Amino acid sequence: MKPRAGSKALIREINEALVLDVVRAQGPVARAVIAARTGLSAATVTGIAGKLLQTGLLSETDAVPSTGGRPARLLELGSGTVLAAGVRLSGTEAFVTLVNLRGEMVASHREALPSTSPEAAEAAIARAVAAAAARRPAATLTGVGVAVSGVVDQATGVVRHSGSLGWENVPLRDRLAELTGAPVILDSYVNSFASGLLLFDGRLAGRDLLLFSVGPSLGASVVVKGRIHRGFNGSAGGFAHSRVCAGTAAVRPCHCGSVNCLETWSSHWGILRELERRGKDAETLSGDGEEVMTDAADKLGTAMANAAKMFGPERVVMAFTREMDLSAFAARTERMFRLQYAHENTPAPELELATADEPALARGAAYNVLARMFTAEVSESDAGPSAAV
């Protein structure tokens, strides 16, 4: 078969990604180990390593003891020459962090939003990225990852819907790429949080997981064999707008246009709307809001368990953003989740409670950028729309 144009360059990029991924997972590591793990020849590994050392993607560290001849130097990921920016966009600010190839945060910056208009958000993100990058002037910015609460079409870089921002079909990626001068990757809050766990946490490698984000909106990330599954048409993780049986309760309109979505009961947005409807203080989620919070936790824990029963994951992670990081609410949600397994033939999956604060979400967005450097091949199906929030 005749090779297609650019095949040599593609093979080189794939081989570089293979080498980087072994160093990411096992570094510091010897060149001989990389050759054994990847199946590449020693000469090929030496050539690739030499190029990556020149660009700062790799660095050399302590030598391996040798029985004869020159000691072999170990390779590890570079720590300061190449950086990725991650942005957690909310309705009030753009929080930006810079991370190096090892996933370490090296700088951050907050930029307030004067409004939630797309233009104001884009300008704030660009200013925040520039301010953070100015603190590391000698480094190269390889890309910008942005985490948005909403339905994100990662393939086209469009925010299809964001209830917390009031957006519909906003082409955020291309506009940001022009403003920042760097490649941009968009994703939802929950998928960004999942990326933050998957890339550098060896405990989760190759596992089947469900991650739920509880904050301004609700979302779910489906992880199959260590990779985020987006579904045939990008609808995997469509959790927030599943319908909830309201019984005799009043109908709760959702920002998606439907009514009684789980979003209207258990998200920060939905809880505040219900408190307002009841004439209660919407500035706090305690006190008069106790009944509303109890209903929210009960429905949320049940919905999470129902989703987990269908998928059968090894582990479930419930990640609460700063707005919803309330100990009583989290504890009741967990109790309701476990209660749904009381009469099951199989035990409940491992359950982990986590805090998806601004740094965690921004770091996960940056990891979306880094992940492309360690991946030998990215299929179109893996870059489809994200229905998670």
NORSULRA-V25285 format. One record per backbone hydrogen bond with DSSP energy under -0.5 kcal/mol. NH is the residue of the N-H (numbers start at 1). CO is the residue of the C=O. If there is no record, write none. Layout:
[[NH/CO] [NH/CO]]
This chain:
[[7/4] [10/6] [11/7] [12/8] [13/9] [14/10] [15/11] [16/12] [17/13] [18/14] [19/15] [20/16] [21/17] [22/18] [23/19] [24/20] [25/21] [26/22] [27/23] [28/75] [29/75] [34/30] [35/31] [36/32] [37/33] [38/34] [39/35] [45/41] [46/42] [47/43] [48/44] [49/45] [50/46] [51/47] [52/48] [53/49] [54/50] [55/51] [56/52] [56/53] [57/52] [58/52] [59/76] [61/74] [64/72] [72/64] [74/61] [74/62] [75/29] [76/59] [78/57] [83/140] [84/99] [85/143] [86/97] [87/145] [88/95] [89/87] [89/147] [90/88] [90/93] [94/111] [95/88] [95/93] [96/94] [96/109] [97/86] [98/107] [99/84] [100/104] [101/78] [101/82] [103/100] [106/98] [107/98] [109/96] [111/94] [113/92] [114/112] [121/117] [122/118] [123/119] [124/120] [125/121] [126/122] [127/123] [128/124] [129/125] [130/126] [131/127] [132/128] [133/129] [134/130] [135/132] [136/133] [137/134] [139/136] [140/81] [142/83] [142/140] [143/83] [144/183] [145/85] [146/185] [147/87] [148/146] [148/187] [149/89] [150/148] [151/161] [152/150] [152/386] [153/158] [154/152] [154/384] [157/153] [158/153] [159/170] [160/151] [160/158] [161/151] [162/167] [166/162] [167/162] [169/160] [170/159] [171/169] [172/170] [173/157] [175/171] [176/172] [177/173] [178/174] [179/175] [180/176] [181/177] [185/144] [187/146] [189/148] [189/389] [192/188] [193/189] [194/190] [195/191] [196/192] [197/193] [198/194] [199/195] [200/196] [201/197] [202/200] [204/201] [205/202] [207/204] [209/207] [209/223] [210/315] [211/221] [212/317] [213/219] [214/212] [214/319] [215/213] [215/217] [219/213] [220/237] [221/211] [222/229] [223/209] [223/221] [224/222] [224/227] [225/223] [226/207] [227/224] [229/222] [230/228] [234/231] [236/230] [238/235] [239/237] [242/239] [244/260] [246/244] [249/246] [253/251] [254/258] [257/254] [260/252] [262/242] [263/240] [264/261] [265/261] [265/262] [266/262] [267/263] [268/215] [269/216] [270/263] [271/267] [272/268] [273/269] [274/270] [275/271] [276/272] [277/273] [278/274] [279/276] [280/275] [282/280] [284/281] [289/286] [290/287] [293/289] [294/290] [295/291] [296/292] [297/293] [298/294] [299/295] [300/296] [301/297] [302/298] [303/299] [304/300] [305/301] [306/302] [307/303] [308/304] [309/305] [310/306] [311/307] [312/308] [314/208] [315/208] [316/350] [317/210] [318/316] [318/352] [319/212] [319/317] [320/318] [320/354] [321/214] [321/319] [324/321] [325/321] [325/322] [326/324] [330/326] [331/327] [332/328] [333/329] [334/330] [335/331] [336/332] [337/333] [338/334] [339/335] [340/336] [340/337] [341/338] [342/339] [344/341] [350/314] [352/316] [354/318] [356/320] [356/354] [357/355] [361/357] [362/358] [363/359] [364/360] [365/361] [366/362] [367/363] [368/364] [369/365] [369/366] [370/366] [371/367] [372/368] [372/369] [373/369] [373/370] [374/370] [374/371] [376/374] [379/377] [382/379] [383/380] [384/381] [386/152] [387/234] [387/236]]
